[in-house]
Amino acid sequence: MPLYAIIGTDKADSLPDRLAVRPAHLERMELLKAEGRLVLAGPFPAIDSVDPGPAGFTGSLIVAEFASLADAQVWAKNDPYVINGIFTDVKVKPFRHVLP
């Protein structure tokens, strides 16, 4: 199956809302993982730190297998971070894994 990168950009001051919705978001990520379709996923810290604390995050990256670009777009549109307005912008792009 082809890979797609889903890049979500957080709204300003998203941390409280992000934390509230995170369990539902992670549940969907765990499903992709259990299906063997998740390559990598994680947030972009707002500052140069593994744990940005109250600075929060500016968005997230998900790389996963989907049958098509349209399927990846539908999946992204139904993410709790999108539904609850944490992501103000979402880009879905085909991704080619080269290294490692």
C-alpha positions in Angstrom: 0.0 0.0 0.0 1.3 3.5 -0.7 2.4 5.9 2.0 0.9 9.3 2.8 2.1 12.1 5.0 -0.5 14.0 7.0 0.7 17.3 8.3 -1.6 19.1 10.7 -1.0 22.7 11.9 -2.4 23.6 15.3 -4.4 26.7 16.1 -2.7 29.3 18.5 -2.7 28.3 22.2 -3.9 24.8 21.3 -2.4 22.9 24.3 -5.5 22.7 26.6 -7.8 21.6 23.8 -5.1 19.3 22.4 -4.7 17.6 25.7 -8.4 17.2 26.1 -8.8 15.5 22.7 -5.5 13.6 22.8 -7.0 10.2 24.0 -9.4 10.0 21.1 -6.6 11.0 18.7 -4.3 8.4 20.1 -7.0 5.7 19.9 -7.1 6.2 16.1 -3.3 6.1 15.9 -3.2 2.8 17.9 -5.7 1.3 15.4 -3.4 2.3 12.5 -0.5 0.8 14.4 -2.4 -2.5 15.2 -3.2 -2.8 11.5 0.5 -2.5 10.6 -0.1 0.7 8.6 1.6 3.4 10.8 5.2 4.3 9.9 5.6 7.2 12.3 3.7 9.9 14.1 4.3 12.7 16.5 3.9 16.3 17.3 6.0 19.3 16.5 7.1 21.0 19.8 6.6 24.8 19.8 10.2 25.2 21.2 13.4 23.3 20.8 12.7 20.8 23.5 11.5 17.2 23.7 9.1 18.3 26.4 7.9 21.8 25.5 5.7 22.1 28.6 3.2 25.0 28.5 4.7 26.2 25.1 2.8 23.2 23.6 2.9 22.1 20.0 2.5 23.7 16.6 1.2 20.6 14.8 1.7 17.0 14.0 3.1 14.6 11.4 1.6 11.2 10.6 3.1 8.9 7.9 0.9 5.8 7.3 -0.3 3.5 4.6 -3.6 4.1 2.9 -5.1 2.6 -0.2 -5.2 6.0 -2.0 -4.8 9.7 -1.5 -8.6 10.1 -1.2 -8.6 7.5 1.6 -5.8 9.3 3.4 -7.7 12.6 3.1 -10.9 11.1 4.4 -9.0 9.6 7.4 -7.4 12.9 8.1 -10.7 14.8 7.9 -12.1 12.5 10.6 -9.3 12.9 13.1 -10.4 14.3 16.5 -7.9 17.1 16.2 -9.6 18.2 13.0 -13.2 17.7 14.2 -12.5 19.6 17.4 -10.7 22.5 15.6 -7.2 21.9 17.0 -5.8 21.6 13.5 -6.5 24.7 11.5 -4.8 23.3 8.4 -4.2 19.8 7.2 -2.1 18.8 4.2 -2.1 15.2 2.9 0.7 14.3 0.5 2.0 11.1 -1.1 5.2 10.0 0.7 8.0 7.9 -0.6 10.0 6.2 2.1 13.7 6.1 1.0 15.8 5.9 4.2 16.5 4.1 6.4 
